[in-house]
Amino acid sequence: MVHFTFDNLFTHLVDEKKWKFSEENTHLFLKKMGGVTREKLHIQANVKRNVYSVFKDSFEEEPLVHEKIEFSNERKDSF
């Protein structure tokens, strides 16, 4: 099982510029996603945080596909 806080995940997604959704929509996405739960966990003594938990067994392992990338010096005009 993997635990994470929402703020850290959302900051990472926005910083990588790969996520264009609001915080509210991201919470809804995680809520509707299977294998992910949200609960309050004790981080330290008397400190609780809303933490998402991902159950690894709920996700299928995807095969790794290696792609062959060929580079060339030829310039191709595309229109």
Phi and psi in radians as a Rosetta constraint file:
Dihedral C 1 N 2 CA 2 C 2 CIRCULARHARMONIC -2.070 0.35
Dihedral N 2 CA 2 C 2 N 3 CIRCULARHARMONIC 2.346 0.35
Dihedral C 2 N 3 CA 3 C 3 CIRCULARHARMONIC -1.976 0.35
Dihedral N 3 CA 3 C 3 N 4 CIRCULARHARMONIC 2.504 0.35
Dihedral C 3 N 4 CA 4 C 4 CIRCULARHARMONIC -2.666 0.35
Dihedral N 4 CA 4 C 4 N 5 CIRCULARHARMONIC 2.684 0.35
Dihedral C 4 N 5 CA 5 C 5 CIRCULARHARMONIC -1.634 0.35
Dihedral N 5 CA 5 C 5 N 6 CIRCULARHARMONIC 2.630 0.35
Dihedral C 5 N 6 CA 6 C 6 CIRCULARHARMONIC -1.099 0.35
Dihedral N 6 CA 6 C 6 N 7 CIRCULARHARMONIC -0.775 0.35
Dihedral C 6 N 7 CA 7 C 7 CIRCULARHARMONIC -0.994 0.35
Dihedral N 7 CA 7 C 7 N 8 CIRCULARHARMONIC -0.760 0.35
Dihedral C 7 N 8 CA 8 C 8 CIRCULARHARMONIC -1.133 0.35
Dihedral N 8 CA 8 C 8 N 9 CIRCULARHARMONIC -0.749 0.35
Dihedral C 8 N 9 CA 9 C 9 CIRCULARHARMONIC -1.118 0.35
Dihedral N 9 CA 9 C 9 N 10 CIRCULARHARMONIC -0.861 0.35
Dihedral C 9 N 10 CA 10 C 10 CIRCULARHARMONIC -1.090 0.35
Dihedral N 10 CA 10 C 10 N 11 CIRCULARHARMONIC -0.748 0.35
Dihedral C 10 N 11 CA 11 C 11 CIRCULARHARMONIC -1.041 0.35
Dihedral N 11 CA 11 C 11 N 12 CIRCULARHARMONIC -0.756 0.35
Dihedral C 11 N 12 CA 12 C 12 CIRCULARHARMONIC -1.085 0.35
Dihedral N 12 CA 12 C 12 N 13 CIRCULARHARMONIC -0.806 0.35
Dihedral C 12 N 13 CA 13 C 13 CIRCULARHARMONIC -1.079 0.35
Dihedral N 13 CA 13 C 13 N 14 CIRCULARHARMONIC -0.748 0.35
Dihedral C 13 N 14 CA 14 C 14 CIRCULARHARMONIC -1.230 0.35
Dihedral N 14 CA 14 C 14 N 15 CIRCULARHARMONIC -0.721 0.35
Dihedral C 14 N 15 CA 15 C 15 CIRCULARHARMONIC -1.116 0.35
Dihedral N 15 CA 15 C 15 N 16 CIRCULARHARMONIC -0.573 0.35
Dihedral C 15 N 16 CA 16 C 16 CIRCULARHARMONIC -1.375 0.35
Dihedral N 16 CA 16 C 16 N 17 CIRCULARHARMONIC -0.091 0.35
Dihedral C 16 N 17 CA 17 C 17 CIRCULARHARMONIC 1.010 0.35
Dihedral N 17 CA 17 C 17 N 18 CIRCULARHARMONIC 0.540 0.35
Dihedral C 17 N 18 CA 18 C 18 CIRCULARHARMONIC -1.943 0.35
Dihedral N 18 CA 18 C 18 N 19 CIRCULARHARMONIC 0.094 0.35
Dihedral C 18 N 19 CA 19 C 19 CIRCULARHARMONIC -2.311 0.35
Dihedral N 19 CA 19 C 19 N 20 CIRCULARHARMONIC 2.157 0.35
Dihedral C 19 N 20 CA 20 C 20 CIRCULARHARMONIC -2.027 0.35
Dihedral N 20 CA 20 C 20 N 21 CIRCULARHARMONIC 0.240 0.35
Dihedral C 20 N 21 CA 21 C 21 CIRCULARHARMONIC -1.726 0.35
Dihedral N 21 CA 21 C 21 N 22 CIRCULARHARMONIC 2.749 0.35
Dihedral C 21 N 22 CA 22 C 22 CIRCULARHARMONIC -1.309 0.35
Dihedral N 22 CA 22 C 22 N 23 CIRCULARHARMONIC 2.936 0.35
Dihedral C 22 N 23 CA 23 C 23 CIRCULARHARMONIC -1.064 0.35
Dihedral N 23 CA 23 C 23 N 24 CIRCULARHARMONIC -0.730 0.35
Dihedral C 23 N 24 CA 24 C 24 CIRCULARHARMONIC -1.080 0.35
Dihedral N 24 CA 24 C 24 N 25 CIRCULARHARMONIC -0.791 0.35
Dihedral C 24 N 25 CA 25 C 25 CIRCULARHARMONIC -1.148 0.35
Dihedral N 25 CA 25 C 25 N 26 CIRCULARHARMONIC -0.585 0.35
Dihedral C 25 N 26 CA 26 C 26 CIRCULARHARMONIC -1.183 0.35
Dihedral N 26 CA 26 C 26 N 27 CIRCULARHARMONIC -0.726 0.35
Dihedral C 26 N 27 CA 27 C 27 CIRCULARHARMONIC -1.046 0.35
Dihedral N 27 CA 27 C 27 N 28 CIRCULARHARMONIC -0.775 0.35
Dihedral C 27 N 28 CA 28 C 28 CIRCULARHARMONIC -1.098 0.35
Dihedral N 28 CA 28 C 28 N 29 CIRCULARHARMONIC -0.709 0.35
Dihedral C 28 N 29 CA 29 C 29 CIRCULARHARMONIC -1.040 0.35
Dihedral N 29 CA 29 C 29 N 30 CIRCULARHARMONIC -0.822 0.35
Dihedral C 29 N 30 CA 30 C 30 CIRCULARHARMONIC -1.160 0.35
Dihedral N 30 CA 30 C 30 N 31 CIRCULARHARMONIC -0.631 0.35
Dihedral C 30 N 31 CA 31 C 31 CIRCULARHARMONIC -1.127 0.35
Dihedral N 31 CA 31 C 31 N 32 CIRCULARHARMONIC -0.685 0.35
Dihedral C 31 N 32 CA 32 C 32 CIRCULARHARMONIC -1.477 0.35
Dihedral N 32 CA 32 C 32 N 33 CIRCULARHARMONIC -0.209 0.35
Dihedral C 32 N 33 CA 33 C 33 CIRCULARHARMONIC -1.355 0.35
Dihedral N 33 CA 33 C 33 N 34 CIRCULARHARMONIC 2.261 0.35
Dihedral C 33 N 34 CA 34 C 34 CIRCULARHARMONIC -1.214 0.35
Dihedral N 34 CA 34 C 34 N 35 CIRCULARHARMONIC 2.579 0.35
Dihedral C 34 N 35 CA 35 C 35 CIRCULARHARMONIC 1.482 0.35
Dihedral N 35 CA 35 C 35 N 36 CIRCULARHARMONIC 0.029 0.35
Dihedral C 35 N 36 CA 36 C 36 CIRCULARHARMONIC -2.142 0.35
Dihedral N 36 CA 36 C 36 N 37 CIRCULARHARMONIC 2.273 0.35
Dihedral C 36 N 37 CA 37 C 37 CIRCULARHARMONIC -2.178 0.35
Dihedral N 37 CA 37 C 37 N 38 CIRCULARHARMONIC 2.830 0.35
Dihedral C 37 N 38 CA 38 C 38 CIRCULARHARMONIC -2.240 0.35
Dihedral N 38 CA 38 C 38 N 39 CIRCULARHARMONIC 2.293 0.35
Dihedral C 38 N 39 CA 39 C 39 CIRCULARHARMONIC -2.706 0.35
Dihedral N 39 CA 39 C 39 N 40 CIRCULARHARMONIC 2.889 0.35
Dihedral C 39 N 40 CA 40 C 40 CIRCULARHARMONIC -1.529 0.35
Dihedral N 40 CA 40 C 40 N 41 CIRCULARHARMONIC 2.213 0.35
Dihedral C 40 N 41 CA 41 C 41 CIRCULARHARMONIC -2.120 0.35
Dihedral N 41 CA 41 C 41 N 42 CIRCULARHARMONIC 2.608 0.35
Dihedral C 41 N 42 CA 42 C 42 CIRCULARHARMONIC -1.360 0.35
Dihedral N 42 CA 42 C 42 N 43 CIRCULARHARMONIC 2.079 0.35
Dihedral C 42 N 43 CA 43 C 43 CIRCULARHARMONIC -1.496 0.35
Dihedral N 43 CA 43 C 43 N 44 CIRCULARHARMONIC -0.829 0.35
Dihedral C 43 N 44 CA 44 C 44 CIRCULARHARMONIC -2.449 0.35
Dihedral N 44 CA 44 C 44 N 45 CIRCULARHARMONIC 3.133 0.35
Dihedral C 44 N 45 CA 45 C 45 CIRCULARHARMONIC -1.007 0.35
Dihedral N 45 CA 45 C 45 N 46 CIRCULARHARMONIC 2.194 0.35
Dihedral C 45 N 46 CA 46 C 46 CIRCULARHARMONIC 1.097 0.35
Dihedral N 46 CA 46 C 46 N 47 CIRCULARHARMONIC 0.280 0.35
Dihedral C 46 N 47 CA 47 C 47 CIRCULARHARMONIC -2.115 0.35
Dihedral N 47 CA 47 C 47 N 48 CIRCULARHARMONIC 2.054 0.35
Dihedral C 47 N 48 CA 48 C 48 CIRCULARHARMONIC -2.025 0.35
Dihedral N 48 CA 48 C 48 N 49 CIRCULARHARMONIC 2.544 0.35
Dihedral C 48 N 49 CA 49 C 49 CIRCULARHARMONIC -2.390 0.35
Dihedral N 49 CA 49 C 49 N 50 CIRCULARHARMONIC 2.591 0.35
Dihedral C 49 N 50 CA 50 C 50 CIRCULARHARMONIC -1.256 0.35
Dihedral N 50 CA 50 C 50 N 51 CIRCULARHARMONIC 2.103 0.35
Dihedral C 50 N 51 CA 51 C 51 CIRCULARHARMONIC -2.195 0.35
Dihedral N 51 CA 51 C 51 N 52 CIRCULARHARMONIC 2.355 0.35
Dihedral C 51 N 52 CA 52 C 52 CIRCULARHARMONIC -1.563 0.35
Dihedral N 52 CA 52 C 52 N 53 CIRCULARHARMONIC 2.507 0.35
Dihedral C 52 N 53 CA 53 C 53 CIRCULARHARMONIC -2.174 0.35
Dihedral N 53 CA 53 C 53 N 54 CIRCULARHARMONIC 2.341 0.35
Dihedral C 53 N 54 CA 54 C 54 CIRCULARHARMONIC -1.951 0.35
Dihedral N 54 CA 54 C 54 N 55 CIRCULARHARMONIC 2.210 0.35
Dihedral C 54 N 55 CA 55 C 55 CIRCULARHARMONIC -1.632 0.35
Dihedral N 55 CA 55 C 55 N 56 CIRCULARHARMONIC 1.902 0.35
Dihedral C 55 N 56 CA 56 C 56 CIRCULARHARMONIC -0.977 0.35
Dihedral N 56 CA 56 C 56 N 57 CIRCULARHARMONIC -0.619 0.35
Dihedral C 56 N 57 CA 57 C 57 CIRCULARHARMONIC -1.155 0.35
Dihedral N 57 CA 57 C 57 N 58 CIRCULARHARMONIC -0.296 0.35
Dihedral C 57 N 58 CA 58 C 58 CIRCULARHARMONIC -1.377 0.35
Dihedral N 58 CA 58 C 58 N 59 CIRCULARHARMONIC -0.182 0.35
Dihedral C 58 N 59 CA 59 C 59 CIRCULARHARMONIC -1.998 0.35
Dihedral N 59 CA 59 C 59 N 60 CIRCULARHARMONIC 2.414 0.35
Dihedral C 59 N 60 CA 60 C 60 CIRCULARHARMONIC -1.392 0.35
Dihedral N 60 CA 60 C 60 N 61 CIRCULARHARMONIC 2.507 0.35
Dihedral C 60 N 61 CA 61 C 61 CIRCULARHARMONIC -1.384 0.35
Dihedral N 61 CA 61 C 61 N 62 CIRCULARHARMONIC 2.240 0.35
Dihedral C 61 N 62 CA 62 C 62 CIRCULARHARMONIC -1.607 0.35
Dihedral N 62 CA 62 C 62 N 63 CIRCULARHARMONIC 2.430 0.35
Dihedral C 62 N 63 CA 63 C 63 CIRCULARHARMONIC -1.199 0.35
Dihedral N 63 CA 63 C 63 N 64 CIRCULARHARMONIC 2.514 0.35
Dihedral C 63 N 64 CA 64 C 64 CIRCULARHARMONIC -1.415 0.35
Dihedral N 64 CA 64 C 64 N 65 CIRCULARHARMONIC 2.170 0.35
Dihedral C 64 N 65 CA 65 C 65 CIRCULARHARMONIC -1.898 0.35
Dihedral N 65 CA 65 C 65 N 66 CIRCULARHARMONIC 2.048 0.35
Dihedral C 65 N 66 CA 66 C 66 CIRCULARHARMONIC -1.518 0.35
Dihedral N 66 CA 66 C 66 N 67 CIRCULARHARMONIC 2.266 0.35
Dihedral C 66 N 67 CA 67 C 67 CIRCULARHARMONIC -1.885 0.35
Dihedral N 67 CA 67 C 67 N 68 CIRCULARHARMONIC 2.401 0.35
Dihedral C 67 N 68 CA 68 C 68 CIRCULARHARMONIC -1.563 0.35
Dihedral N 68 CA 68 C 68 N 69 CIRCULARHARMONIC 2.123 0.35
Dihedral C 68 N 69 CA 69 C 69 CIRCULARHARMONIC -1.887 0.35
Dihedral N 69 CA 69 C 69 N 70 CIRCULARHARMONIC 2.169 0.35
Dihedral C 69 N 70 CA 70 C 70 CIRCULARHARMONIC -1.886 0.35
Dihedral N 70 CA 70 C 70 N 71 CIRCULARHARMONIC 2.250 0.35
Dihedral C 70 N 71 CA 71 C 71 CIRCULARHARMONIC -1.833 0.35
Dihedral N 71 CA 71 C 71 N 72 CIRCULARHARMONIC 2.479 0.35
Dihedral C 71 N 72 CA 72 C 72 CIRCULARHARMONIC -2.432 0.35
Dihedral N 72 CA 72 C 72 N 73 CIRCULARHARMONIC 2.808 0.35
Dihedral C 72 N 73 CA 73 C 73 CIRCULARHARMONIC -1.626 0.35
Dihedral N 73 CA 73 C 73 N 74 CIRCULARHARMONIC -0.029 0.35
Dihedral C 73 N 74 CA 74 C 74 CIRCULARHARMONIC -1.254 0.35
Dihedral N 74 CA 74 C 74 N 75 CIRCULARHARMONIC 2.447 0.35
Dihedral C 74 N 75 CA 75 C 75 CIRCULARHARMONIC -1.729 0.35
Dihedral N 75 CA 75 C 75 N 76 CIRCULARHARMONIC 2.231 0.35
Dihedral C 75 N 76 CA 76 C 76 CIRCULARHARMONIC -1.964 0.35
Dihedral N 76 CA 76 C 76 N 77 CIRCULARHARMONIC 2.241 0.35
Dihedral C 76 N 77 CA 77 C 77 CIRCULARHARMONIC -1.512 0.35
Dihedral N 77 CA 77 C 77 N 78 CIRCULARHARMONIC 2.266 0.35
Dihedral C 77 N 78 CA 78 C 78 CIRCULARHARMONIC -2.185 0.35
Dihedral N 78 CA 78 C 78 N 79 CIRCULARHARMONIC 2.277 0.35
